């Protein structure tokens, strides 16, 4: 069997003026592991999903995330629809894109 390739890691090797957002599902020591992954993979943002919160996760139409940024403190969001979670992520990332120009 071939070695597993980490597409996210590979994508960070050739970066122009891109903003890279990663996603993680952690089960233990969530915030510390997510912060390590943000740094180790050279991400601009990391969306941390947790299965610890009632109503959040893959089996629900709602989710609760924490957004980590390479340039700021983690920001936790309340439980909301996955559509609204996506808006929160876009609202956090888009200003950094316009700041890069």
KEKE-3310 file (N, C-alpha, C; in steps of 0.2 Angstrom, whole numbers, plus 5000, padded with zeros to 4 digits):
npx = (5004:5002:5010:5001:4996:4996:4985:4982:4994:5003:4998:5001:5014:5016:5013:5006:4999:4989:4975:4974:4963:4960:4952:4947:4943:4943:4946:4951:4959:4956:4958:4971:4977:4972:4977:4991:4990:4986:4998:5008:5004:5005:4994:4981:4969:4960:4946:4939:4930:4919:4914:4909:4898:4881:4870:4879:4889:4892:4879:4869:4860:4865:4879:4893:4907:4925:4935:4951:4964:4979:4984:4978:4967:4958:4941:4925:4910:4892:4880:4873:4864:4871:4873:4873:4885:4894:4893:4899:4912:4916:4914:4924:4935:4936:4938:4952:4957:4955:4963:4976:4978)
npy = (4994:5011:5026:5037:5053:5070:5081:5094:5098:5097:5107:5119:5120:5126:5142:5156:5171:5167:5162:5151:5139:5127:5112:5104:5090:5087:5076:5075:5086:5097:5112:5114:5105:5109:5121:5118:5111:5121:5129:5120:5116:5128:5136:5149:5150:5139:5129:5123:5108:5101:5086:5086:5095:5095:5093:5096:5092:5079:5072:5081:5096:5107:5115:5119:5129:5133:5146:5147:5158:5162:5175:5179:5178:5163:5161:5157:5151:5151:5137:5134:5134:5125:5132:5145:5144:5142:5155:5163:5158:5163:5177:5179:5176:5183:5198:5197:5193:5204:5213:5209:5213)
npz = (5000:4996:5003:5014:5008:5013:5009:5012:5019:5008:5000:5007:5004:4992:4991:4986:4987:4995:5006:5018:5024:5036:5042:5057:5067:5083:5097:5110:5121:5114:5109:5111:5103:5090:5089:5088:5076:5067:5067:5064:5051:5044:5043:5039:5045:5056:5057:5071:5075:5086:5095:5107:5110:5112:5099:5089:5075:5064:5062:5063:5059:5063:5070:5081:5082:5084:5079:5074:5072:5064:5067:5079:5093:5098:5093:5098:5093:5095:5095:5080:5064:5050:5039:5044:5051:5041:5035:5046:5045:5032:5034:5043:5036:5023:5026:5028:5016:5008:5014:5010:4998)
capx = (5000:5006:5010:4996:4998:4992:4984:4983:5001:5006:4995:5004:5021:5017:5008:5007:4995:4983:4973:4972:4958:4960:4946:4949:4939:4948:4942:4955:4963:4954:4960:4979:4979:4970:4982:4997:4989:4986:5005:5012:5003:5006:4987:4979:4964:4958:4940:4939:4924:4919:4908:4907:4893:4875:4867:4884:4893:4890:4873:4865:4859:4868:4886:4896:4914:4929:4939:4958:4968:4986:4985:4973:4964:4952:4934:4920:4903:4887:4877:4868:4863:4878:4873:4876:4892:4898:4893:4903:4919:4917:4914:4930:4941:4935:4942:4959:4959:4955:4969:4982:4979)
capy = (5000:5018:5031:5042:5060:5075:5086:5101:5100:5098:5113:5124:5121:5131:5147:5163:5176:5163:5161:5143:5138:5120:5110:5099:5087:5084:5073:5076:5092:5100:5118:5114:5101:5113:5127:5115:5109:5128:5131:5115:5116:5134:5138:5156:5149:5132:5128:5117:5105:5096:5082:5087:5099:5093:5096:5098:5087:5076:5069:5086:5101:5112:5114:5124:5129:5138:5148:5149:5162:5163:5181:5181:5173:5158:5164:5152:5153:5147:5132:5137:5130:5124:5138:5151:5143:5144:5162:5165:5157:5168:5183:5180:5176:5188:5204:5196:5193:5211:5216:5206:5217)
capz = (5000:4996:5009:5014:5007:5017:5004:5015:5020:5001:4997:5010:5001:4986:4993:4984:4991:4997:5013:5019:5030:5037:5047:5061:5072:5088:5103:5116:5121:5107:5108:5110:5096:5085:5089:5085:5069:5064:5067:5060:5044:5042:5040:5041:5050:5057:5060:5075:5076:5092:5096:5114:5111:5110:5093:5085:5072:5057:5062:5064:5054:5067:5072:5085:5080:5087:5074:5076:5067:5065:5069:5084:5098:5096:5093:5099:5090:5098:5091:5075:5058:5047:5034:5047:5053:5035:5035:5051:5042:5027:5037:5046:5031:5018:5027:5027:5009:5005:5017:5007:4991)
cpx = (5004:5005:5004:4999:4993:4991:4985:4990:5004:5004:4999:5012:5022:5011:5010:5004:4989:4981:4971:4969:4958:4954:4949:4943:4943:4943:4945:4959:4963:4958:4968:4981:4977:4975:4989:4996:4989:4994:5009:5011:5003:4999:4986:4973:4963:4951:4940:4931:4924:4913:4906:4900:4886:4872:4873:4887:4890:4882:4867:4865:4862:4875:4888:4904:4918:4934:4946:4961:4975:4988:4981:4971:4959:4946:4929:4914:4898:4884:4872:4868:4870:4878:4876:4883:4896:4899:4898:4911:4920:4918:4921:4936:4941:4939:4950:4962:4959:4961:4976:4983:4983)
cpy = (5006:5022:5036:5049:5065:5081:5093:5103:5101:5105:5119:5125:5126:5136:5153:5168:5173:5163:5154:5142:5130:5119:5104:5096:5084:5081:5074:5082:5096:5107:5118:5110:5105:5118:5124:5113:5116:5130:5126:5115:5123:5137:5146:5155:5141:5132:5122:5115:5101:5092:5082:5090:5096:5096:5098:5092:5084:5074:5075:5092:5107:5110:5120:5123:5134:5139:5150:5153:5162:5170:5184:5176:5169:5162:5158:5155:5148:5142:5136:5133:5130:5130:5144:5150:5144:5152:5165:5164:5162:5175:5185:5180:5181:5195:5203:5195:5200:5215:5214:5210:5223)
cpz = (5000:5002:5008:5013:5010:5012:5006:5016:5013:4999:5001:5007:4996:4988:4990:4988:4993:5004:5013:5025:5030:5042:5051:5066:5077:5094:5109:5116:5115:5105:5107:5104:5090:5084:5086:5078:5065:5062:5062:5053:5041:5039:5043:5046:5050:5060:5064:5077:5082:5092:5103:5115:5108:5104:5088:5082:5066:5057:5063:5059:5057:5069:5077:5084:5084:5081:5076:5071:5069:5068:5075:5089:5095:5097:5093:5096:5094:5093:5086:5069:5054:5041:5037:5049:5047:5034:5039:5048:5037:5029:5040:5041:5026:5020:5027:5020:5006:5008:5014:5001:4992)
residu = (UNK:UNK:UNK:UNK:UNK:UNK:UNK:UNK:UNK:UNK:UNK:UNK:UNK:UNK:UNK:UNK:UNK:UNK:UNK:UNK:UNK:UNK:UNK:UNK:UNK:UNK:UNK:UNK:UNK:UNK:UNK:UNK:UNK:UNK:UNK:UNK:UNK:UNK:UNK:UNK:UNK:UNK:UNK:UNK:UNK:UNK:UNK:UNK:UNK:UNK:UNK:UNK:UNK:UNK:UNK:UNK:UNK:UNK:UNK:UNK:UNK:UNK:UNK:UNK:UNK:UNK:UNK:UNK:UNK:UNK:UNK:UNK:UNK:UNK:UNK:UNK:UNK:UNK:UNK:UNK:UNK:UNK:UNK:UNK:UNK:UNK:UNK:UNK:UNK:UNK:UNK:UNK:UNK:UNK:UNK:UNK:UNK:UNK:UNK:UNK:UNK)
# end
